[in-house]
């Protein structure tokens, strides 16, 4: 068990000034037999996925049997504004990516989509990937010995080069061979010069959904909000281990199951934090799950208080649920600055702590002299939670009771989420009572793993950050719950 002093000395080892798990990436793919406004539709879809990554954005467009790519640092609208001739990006297919770094550094050559060219300098294959491979290093070294040249440090390029290497087998066979070779989490959309494809890992860890455009085309995306943004109707989720692909000889799309589906292991943190509240995953409303988590944490750890406040944004629906079953009034007493998209560069610990005031600011009149319940989606490093408690104390709050609607996070994730090292995860180094003292609150409770599974309606999710056990291979028999 690490001491509080040790933890305070090591708490700011990462650049991010916020105590949160950083978003993973968002992907979008669209294909139609006819030319459509792929420029606008991809812009709309990626904008709806902006919360999943704010570092960079890119698209590859299929037009008249050719492909064109653009990817730049910045937010979705910034990148699209940099395109001088939008008509060049209007075709019958497009894939896109909005990025937050998980594997690979922040150089431009790691921005997605990745693409491969032929000897005539023409793009013949392009992919966008959400997830993280655990055997990328070994596969890269193996291919480099065979003479394959890599241009990036991202694990996503390993997927690209494996498909490219096996294209002589045909596209479907090349994708199948790649899926059987790579391990970890991967939801992928991609194109050749005349075909569109998408596929998902055998455990379905990262989300991927299919929708239909009114014009008859198909859309694949990380969240249903992207389907809504482009006017598509949700059809279903891509199955674990399934390939979706188009064929010029047949209308619509075809599917192929590489192996019998494993148990669905969708990341449970999608419901807790990552996804937008207006998203549905596996036909389950994220907003509904968050409200239910607030209800359940009240049943699990009731408390007498004057009002409930939620930490924006993902803590608010849980606070509403907590208020509904407890009868304690809910107040929107924390205001989030919605213009903060990137991290500030701040050299001192004192200034890093002050960044919290820029992100969240209280309405003092609502909370002064009150007994307050704070509902947050999770506690990761504990720094923002502690600073928030301090801010509330300075506003004259009488009592503070902290409730986390996720179980304690005790293990880093290596499947596509940027979580800290175990040494930096406060619940891996302190028990609940020690953490309560560190935060300086009257009471502290975490939603239990059993209650989270009950809310989700299944134990067939990835709970790795709460248990340290992760699904990593096809049809794994290991029980992770």
C-alpha positions as CSV (number, residue, x, y, z in Angstrom):
1,X,0.0,0.0,0.0
2,X,1.5,3.3,-1.1
3,X,1.3,6.2,1.4
4,X,-0.5,9.4,0.8
5,X,2.7,11.3,0.7
6,X,4.1,9.0,-1.9
7,X,1.0,9.5,-3.9
8,X,1.1,13.3,-3.7
9,X,4.7,13.2,-5.0
10,X,3.8,11.1,-8.0
11,X,0.4,12.3,-8.9
12,X,1.3,14.6,-11.9
13,X,3.6,12.3,-13.9
14,X,1.3,12.6,-17.0
15,X,0.7,15.7,-19.0
16,X,-3.1,15.8,-18.6
17,X,-4.2,18.1,-15.8
18,X,-7.5,16.5,-15.4
19,X,-8.3,13.4,-13.2
20,X,-10.1,11.5,-15.9
21,X,-9.6,8.6,-18.3
22,X,-9.0,10.1,-21.6
23,X,-11.2,9.3,-24.5
24,X,-10.4,6.6,-27.0
25,X,-10.8,7.2,-30.7
26,X,-13.9,7.5,-32.8
27,X,-14.3,5.9,-36.3
28,X,-16.8,6.3,-39.1
29,X,-17.3,4.6,-42.4
30,X,-19.8,5.2,-45.2
31,X,-20.4,3.6,-48.5
32,X,-23.0,4.1,-51.3
33,X,-23.4,2.7,-54.8
34,X,-24.0,6.3,-55.9
35,X,-22.0,9.4,-55.3
36,X,-23.1,11.3,-52.2
37,X,-21.8,14.3,-50.3
38,X,-19.2,12.4,-48.4
39,X,-17.5,15.7,-47.5
40,X,-20.5,16.9,-45.5
41,X,-21.6,13.5,-44.2
42,X,-18.2,12.5,-42.8
43,X,-17.9,16.0,-41.2
44,X,-21.3,15.6,-39.5
45,X,-20.5,12.0,-38.3
46,X,-17.1,12.8,-37.0
47,X,-18.3,15.9,-35.3
48,X,-20.8,13.7,-33.4
49,X,-17.8,11.6,-32.3
50,X,-15.6,14.6,-31.3
51,X,-15.9,13.7,-27.6
52,X,-13.9,10.5,-28.3
53,X,-10.8,12.4,-29.4
54,X,-9.7,16.0,-29.9
55,X,-6.1,15.6,-31.0
56,X,-6.4,15.1,-34.7
57,X,-8.9,14.2,-37.4
58,X,-8.7,12.6,-40.9
59,X,-10.7,11.1,-43.7
60,X,-10.1,9.0,-46.8
61,X,-12.6,9.4,-49.7
62,X,-13.3,6.9,-52.5
63,X,-14.2,8.6,-55.7
64,X,-14.2,7.2,-59.3
65,X,-12.0,4.3,-58.4
66,X,-9.4,6.5,-56.7
67,X,-8.8,7.5,-53.1
68,X,-7.7,10.8,-51.5
69,X,-6.7,11.3,-47.9
70,X,-6.4,14.3,-45.6
71,X,-5.5,14.3,-41.9
72,X,-4.4,17.1,-39.7
73,X,-4.0,18.1,-36.1
74,X,-7.0,19.8,-34.5
75,X,-10.7,19.4,-34.0
76,X,-13.0,18.1,-36.7
77,X,-14.3,21.4,-37.9
78,X,-10.8,22.9,-37.9
79,X,-9.6,20.1,-40.2
80,X,-12.6,20.4,-42.5
81,X,-12.2,24.1,-42.8
82,X,-8.7,23.6,-44.1
83,X,-10.0,21.7,-47.1
84,X,-10.0,24.3,-49.9
85,X,-12.0,22.3,-52.5
86,X,-14.8,20.3,-50.8
87,X,-16.0,18.9,-54.1
88,X,-12.8,16.8,-54.4
89,X,-13.9,14.9,-51.3
90,X,-17.4,14.0,-52.6
91,X,-17.5,10.4,-53.7
92,X,-19.3,7.2,-52.9
93,X,-17.3,6.1,-49.9
94,X,-15.4,7.6,-47.0
95,X,-13.8,6.5,-43.7
96,X,-12.9,8.9,-40.9
97,X,-11.2,9.0,-37.6
98,X,-11.0,11.4,-34.7
99,X,-8.0,10.7,-32.5
100,X,-6.9,10.6,-29.0
101,X,-3.5,9.0,-28.5
102,X,-3.4,5.4,-27.1
103,X,-0.5,3.7,-28.9
104,X,2.1,5.6,-30.9
105,X,3.2,9.2,-30.3
106,X,1.6,12.5,-31.4
107,X,3.5,12.9,-34.7
108,X,1.4,13.5,-37.8
109,X,2.4,10.2,-39.4
110,X,0.4,8.5,-36.6
111,X,-2.8,10.4,-37.4
112,X,-5.5,8.2,-39.1
113,X,-6.7,7.0,-41.5
114,X,-3.6,5.0,-42.5
115,X,-3.2,4.2,-46.1
116,X,-1.0,2.0,-48.4
117,X,0.1,2.9,-51.9
118,X,1.1,1.0,-55.0
119,X,4.1,1.5,-57.2
120,X,2.2,4.3,-59.1
121,X,1.8,6.3,-55.8
122,X,-1.9,5.6,-55.7
123,X,-3.7,4.8,-52.5
124,X,-5.0,1.2,-52.7
125,X,-6.0,0.5,-49.1
126,X,-7.0,2.7,-46.2
127,X,-8.2,1.9,-42.6
128,X,-9.2,3.7,-39.4
129,X,-8.9,1.8,-36.1
130,X,-10.3,2.2,-32.6
131,X,-8.6,0.0,-30.0
132,X,-5.2,-1.3,-29.1
133,X,-3.2,-4.4,-30.1
134,X,-1.2,-6.2,-27.4
135,X,1.0,-8.1,-29.9
136,X,1.8,-5.2,-32.3
137,X,5.5,-5.1,-31.4
138,X,6.1,-8.7,-32.2
139,X,4.1,-8.6,-35.4
140,X,5.9,-5.5,-36.6
141,X,9.3,-7.0,-36.0
142,X,8.2,-10.2,-37.8
143,X,7.1,-8.2,-40.9
144,X,10.1,-5.9,-40.8
145,X,12.3,-9.1,-41.1
146,X,10.2,-9.9,-44.2
147,X,11.0,-6.5,-45.7
148,X,7.8,-4.6,-44.9
149,X,8.5,-0.9,-44.3
150,X,6.6,0.9,-41.5
151,X,6.2,4.7,-41.5
152,X,4.4,5.2,-38.1
153,X,4.8,4.0,-34.6
154,X,1.1,3.3,-34.1
155,X,-0.2,-0.3,-33.7
156,X,-2.9,0.6,-36.3
157,X,-0.3,0.4,-39.1
158,X,0.3,-3.2,-38.2
159,X,-3.3,-3.9,-39.2
160,X,-2.9,-2.0,-42.4
161,X,0.3,-3.8,-43.4
162,X,-1.1,-7.3,-42.6
163,X,-4.1,-6.7,-44.8
164,X,-1.9,-5.3,-47.5
165,X,0.5,-8.2,-47.3
166,X,-2.3,-10.7,-47.9
167,X,-4.4,-8.9,-50.5
168,X,-3.4,-11.5,-53.1
169,X,-5.7,-13.9,-51.2
170,X,-8.6,-11.6,-51.9
171,X,-9.9,-8.8,-49.5
172,X,-12.1,-11.0,-47.3
173,X,-9.4,-13.6,-46.9
174,X,-6.8,-10.9,-46.2
175,X,-8.9,-9.4,-43.4
176,X,-9.6,-12.9,-41.9
177,X,-6.0,-13.7,-41.9
178,X,-5.2,-10.4,-40.2
179,X,-7.9,-10.8,-37.5
180,X,-6.6,-14.3,-36.6
181,X,-3.1,-12.8,-36.3
182,X,-3.7,-9.7,-34.2
183,X,-4.7,-9.8,-30.5
184,X,-6.4,-7.1,-28.4
185,X,-9.2,-4.7,-29.1
186,X,-10.0,-3.6,-32.7
187,X,-12.9,-2.1,-34.4
188,X,-11.9,-1.1,-38.0
189,X,-13.4,0.6,-41.0
190,X,-11.6,0.5,-44.3
191,X,-11.7,0.8,-48.1
192,X,-9.9,-0.3,-51.2
193,X,-10.4,1.6,-54.4
194,X,-13.9,0.1,-55.0
195,X,-14.9,-1.8,-51.8
196,X,-15.8,-0.9,-48.2
197,X,-15.2,-3.1,-45.2
198,X,-15.5,-3.1,-41.4
199,X,-14.6,-5.7,-38.8
200,X,-14.5,-6.1,-35.0
201,X,-12.4,-8.2,-32.6
202,X,-13.6,-11.5,-31.4
203,X,-14.6,-10.1,-28.0
204,X,-16.3,-7.0,-29.3
205,X,-14.5,-4.8,-26.8
206,X,-14.7,-1.5,-28.8
207,X,-18.1,-0.6,-30.1
208,X,-19.1,-0.6,-33.8
209,X,-22.6,-0.2,-35.2
210,X,-24.2,-0.4,-38.7
211,X,-26.8,1.9,-40.1
212,X,-28.6,2.6,-43.4
213,X,-28.7,5.9,-45.2
214,X,-32.0,7.0,-46.8
215,X,-30.3,6.7,-50.2
216,X,-29.6,3.1,-49.5
217,X,-25.9,3.3,-48.5
218,X,-24.5,1.8,-45.3
219,X,-22.7,3.5,-42.4
220,X,-20.5,2.0,-39.7
221,X,-19.6,4.1,-36.6
222,X,-18.4,3.9,-33.0
223,X,-21.7,5.3,-31.6
224,X,-25.3,5.6,-32.7
225,X,-25.1,9.4,-32.4
226,X,-22.9,9.4,-35.5
227,X,-25.6,7.5,-37.4
228,X,-28.1,10.1,-36.3
229,X,-25.8,12.9,-37.4
230,X,-25.7,11.6,-41.0
231,X,-29.4,10.7,-41.1
232,X,-28.8,7.0,-41.0
233,X,-31.2,4.5,-39.4
234,X,-29.6,2.1,-36.9
235,X,-29.7,-1.5,-38.1
236,X,-27.6,-3.5,-35.6
237,X,-24.2,-3.8,-33.9
238,X,-21.3,-5.5,-35.8
239,X,-20.9,-8.9,-34.2
240,X,-17.6,-9.9,-32.5
241,X,-15.4,-11.5,-35.1
242,X,-17.6,-10.4,-38.0
243,X,-16.5,-8.8,-41.3
244,X,-18.8,-6.4,-43.1
245,X,-17.9,-5.9,-46.7
246,X,-19.3,-4.7,-50.1
247,X,-19.1,-6.6,-53.3
248,X,-19.4,-5.0,-56.7
249,X,-21.4,-8.0,-57.9
250,X,-24.0,-7.9,-55.2
251,X,-26.1,-5.0,-53.8
252,X,-25.9,-3.8,-50.2
253,X,-23.4,-5.5,-48.0
254,X,-22.3,-9.0,-47.2
255,X,-21.1,-10.5,-43.9
256,X,-18.7,-13.2,-42.9
257,X,-18.1,-14.6,-39.4
258,X,-14.4,-15.5,-39.1
259,X,-14.9,-17.7,-36.1
260,X,-17.9,-18.5,-33.9
261,X,-18.6,-15.4,-31.8
262,X,-17.1,-15.2,-28.4
263,X,-19.1,-13.8,-25.5
264,X,-19.7,-10.2,-26.0
265,X,-17.2,-8.2,-24.0
266,X,-18.0,-4.6,-24.8
267,X,-16.1,-2.2,-22.6
268,X,-18.3,-1.4,-19.6
269,X,-16.7,2.1,-19.4
270,X,-18.5,3.0,-22.6
271,X,-21.7,3.2,-20.6
272,X,-20.0,4.9,-17.5
273,X,-18.0,7.6,-19.3
274,X,-16.9,7.4,-22.9
275,X,-20.1,7.4,-24.9
276,X,-22.4,10.3,-25.3
277,X,-25.6,10.0,-23.2
278,X,-27.8,10.1,-26.3
279,X,-26.0,7.0,-27.7
280,X,-27.4,3.5,-27.6
281,X,-25.0,0.6,-27.5
282,X,-26.3,-3.0,-27.9
283,X,-29.8,-1.4,-28.0
284,X,-29.2,-0.1,-24.5
285,X,-29.5,3.7,-23.8
286,X,-26.3,5.1,-22.2
287,X,-28.4,7.8,-20.5
288,X,-30.7,5.1,-19.0
289,X,-27.7,3.1,-17.6
290,X,-26.2,6.3,-16.0
291,X,-29.5,7.1,-14.3
292,X,-29.9,3.5,-13.1
293,X,-26.3,3.7,-11.7
294,X,-27.3,6.7,-9.6
295,X,-30.4,4.9,-8.3
296,X,-28.3,1.9,-7.4
297,X,-25.6,3.8,-5.6
298,X,-28.3,5.3,-3.4
299,X,-29.6,1.9,-2.6
300,X,-26.1,0.7,-1.8
301,X,-24.9,3.8,0.2
302,X,-27.8,6.0,1.3
303,X,-27.0,9.3,3.1
304,X,-28.9,12.3,4.6
305,X,-28.2,15.4,2.6
306,X,-29.7,18.7,1.3
307,X,-29.0,18.4,-2.4
308,X,-27.3,16.3,-5.0
309,X,-25.0,17.6,-7.7
310,X,-23.5,15.7,-10.6
311,X,-20.0,16.3,-12.0
312,X,-20.6,17.3,-15.7
313,X,-21.2,15.7,-18.0
314,X,-21.4,12.0,-17.3
315,X,-22.1,12.4,-13.6
316,X,-25.3,14.4,-14.2
317,X,-27.7,11.6,-15.3
318,X,-26.5,9.5,-12.3
319,X,-27.2,12.4,-10.0
320,X,-30.7,12.7,-11.4
321,X,-31.3,9.0,-10.8
322,X,-29.9,9.4,-7.2
323,X,-32.2,12.4,-6.6
324,X,-35.2,10.6,-8.0
325,X,-35.0,7.6,-5.6
326,X,-33.7,9.4,-2.6
327,X,-36.0,12.4,-2.7
328,X,-32.9,14.7,-2.2
329,X,-33.2,17.7,-4.6
330,X,-30.9,17.7,-7.6
331,X,-29.2,21.0,-8.5
332,X,-27.0,21.9,-11.5
333,X,-24.5,23.6,-9.2
334,X,-21.4,22.8,-11.1
335,X,-20.9,24.6,-14.4
336,X,-18.6,23.1,-17.0
337,X,-16.6,25.3,-19.4
338,X,-17.4,23.6,-22.7
339,X,-14.7,25.3,-24.7
340,X,-11.9,23.3,-23.0
341,X,-10.9,20.7,-25.6
342,X,-7.2,20.4,-25.2
343,X,-4.9,20.2,-22.2
344,X,-3.2,23.3,-21.0
345,X,0.6,23.3,-20.8
346,X,1.2,24.3,-17.2
347,X,4.7,23.9,-15.5
348,X,3.8,23.9,-11.8
349,X,1.6,21.7,-9.6
350,X,-0.1,24.7,-8.2
351,X,-1.2,25.9,-11.7
352,X,-2.2,22.4,-12.7
353,X,-4.5,22.2,-9.7
354,X,-6.0,25.6,-10.7
355,X,-7.0,24.2,-14.1
356,X,-9.8,22.4,-12.4
357,X,-11.4,25.8,-11.7
358,X,-11.4,26.5,-15.4
359,X,-13.1,23.2,-16.2
360,X,-15.7,23.2,-13.4
361,X,-17.0,26.2,-11.4
362,X,-19.7,26.1,-8.7
363,X,-22.7,28.2,-8.2
364,X,-22.0,29.3,-4.7
365,X,-25.5,30.4,-3.7
366,X,-26.8,26.9,-4.4
367,X,-24.4,25.0,-2.1
368,X,-23.3,27.4,0.7
369,X,-24.2,25.9,4.1
370,X,-25.6,22.7,2.6
371,X,-25.0,19.0,3.0
372,X,-24.0,18.0,-0.5
373,X,-23.8,14.6,-2.3
374,X,-21.3,14.7,-5.3
375,X,-21.9,12.1,-8.0
376,X,-19.1,11.5,-10.4
377,X,-18.6,8.8,-13.0
378,X,-15.3,7.6,-11.5
379,X,-12.2,8.4,-9.5
380,X,-9.0,7.8,-11.4
381,X,-6.0,9.7,-9.9
382,X,-8.0,11.5,-7.3
383,X,-6.5,14.9,-8.0
384,X,-9.5,16.6,-9.6
385,X,-11.8,15.1,-7.1
386,X,-9.7,16.4,-4.2
387,X,-9.4,19.8,-5.8
388,X,-13.2,19.9,-6.4
389,X,-13.8,19.1,-2.7
390,X,-11.5,21.9,-1.7
391,X,-13.4,24.3,-4.0
392,X,-16.7,23.3,-2.4
393,X,-15.3,23.7,1.1
394,X,-14.1,27.2,0.2
395,X,-17.7,28.0,-0.9
396,X,-19.0,27.1,2.5
397,X,-20.4,23.6,2.0
398,X,-21.3,22.1,5.3
399,X,-20.9,18.3,4.5
400,X,-19.6,16.5,1.4
401,X,-20.6,12.9,0.5
402,X,-18.8,11.6,-2.6
403,X,-20.3,8.8,-4.7
404,X,-18.6,7.2,-7.7
405,X,-20.9,5.3,-10.0
406,X,-18.2,3.0,-11.2
407,X,-16.3,0.5,-9.0
408,X,-12.8,1.4,-7.9
409,X,-10.4,1.5,-10.9
410,X,-7.4,-0.7,-9.9
411,X,-5.8,-1.6,-13.2
412,X,-4.6,0.2,-16.3
413,X,-6.3,-0.6,-19.5
414,X,-4.2,-1.8,-22.5
415,X,-7.2,-2.3,-24.9
416,X,-7.6,1.2,-26.3
417,X,-8.1,3.5,-23.3
418,X,-5.5,5.9,-22.0
419,X,-5.4,5.1,-18.3
420,X,-2.4,5.8,-16.1
421,X,0.0,3.3,-14.7
422,X,-1.1,1.3,-11.7
423,X,1.1,3.4,-9.4
424,X,-1.0,6.4,-10.5
425,X,-4.4,4.8,-10.0
426,X,-5.4,6.0,-6.5
427,X,-7.8,3.1,-5.8
428,X,-4.9,0.7,-6.5
429,X,-2.9,2.3,-3.8
430,X,-5.5,3.3,-1.1
431,X,-8.5,1.6,0.4
432,X,-11.8,3.4,0.5
433,X,-11.2,4.8,4.0
434,X,-7.7,6.1,3.1
435,X,-9.2,7.7,0.0
436,X,-12.0,9.3,1.9
437,X,-9.4,10.9,4.2
438,X,-7.3,12.0,1.2
439,X,-10.3,13.6,-0.5
440,X,-11.5,15.2,2.8
441,X,-15.1,14.1,2.6
442,X,-17.6,12.9,5.2
443,X,-18.3,9.7,3.3
444,X,-17.3,7.9,0.2
445,X,-18.8,5.0,-1.7
446,X,-18.2,3.2,-5.0
447,X,-20.8,1.3,-7.1
448,X,-20.1,-2.4,-6.6
449,X,-19.1,-4.5,-9.5
450,X,-22.1,-6.8,-8.9
451,X,-24.4,-3.8,-9.1
452,X,-22.8,-2.5,-12.2
453,X,-23.3,-5.9,-13.9
454,X,-26.9,-5.9,-12.7
455,X,-27.5,-2.5,-14.3
456,X,-25.9,-3.6,-17.6
457,X,-28.1,-6.8,-17.5
458,X,-25.1,-9.0,-18.1
459,X,-21.6,-10.0,-16.9
460,X,-20.6,-10.3,-20.6
461,X,-18.7,-7.0,-20.6
462,X,-15.1,-6.1,-20.1
463,X,-14.6,-5.1,-16.5
464,X,-10.8,-5.2,-16.7
465,X,-10.1,-1.8,-15.1
466,X,-12.0,-2.9,-12.0
467,X,-10.7,-6.5,-11.9
468,X,-7.3,-6.6,-13.7
469,X,-8.6,-9.4,-15.9
470,X,-9.0,-8.7,-19.6
471,X,-10.3,-10.7,-22.6
472,X,-7.5,-10.8,-25.1
473,X,-7.9,-13.8,-27.4
474,X,-10.7,-15.5,-29.5
475,X,-13.1,-17.7,-27.5
476,X,-11.2,-17.3,-24.3
477,X,-12.5,-19.5,-21.6
478,X,-11.2,-17.4,-18.8
479,X,-13.9,-15.9,-16.5
480,X,-13.2,-12.2,-16.2
481,X,-16.0,-11.3,-13.8
